Amino acid sequence: MKRFHIALAVADLENSIKDYSQRL
């Protein structure tokens, strides 16, 4: 379960980076 949570956090982080890059 913890691995799934980490994978979900990484995916969310990648989405945040993409969103941040689009704003620049």
C-alpha positions, 0 to 999 in steps of 0.5 A: 500500500505504501508503494502505491501511495509513493507512486501516486505522490510521484505522479502528482509531483510530475503533474505539478511540474508540468503545470508549473512549466506551462505557467512560466 
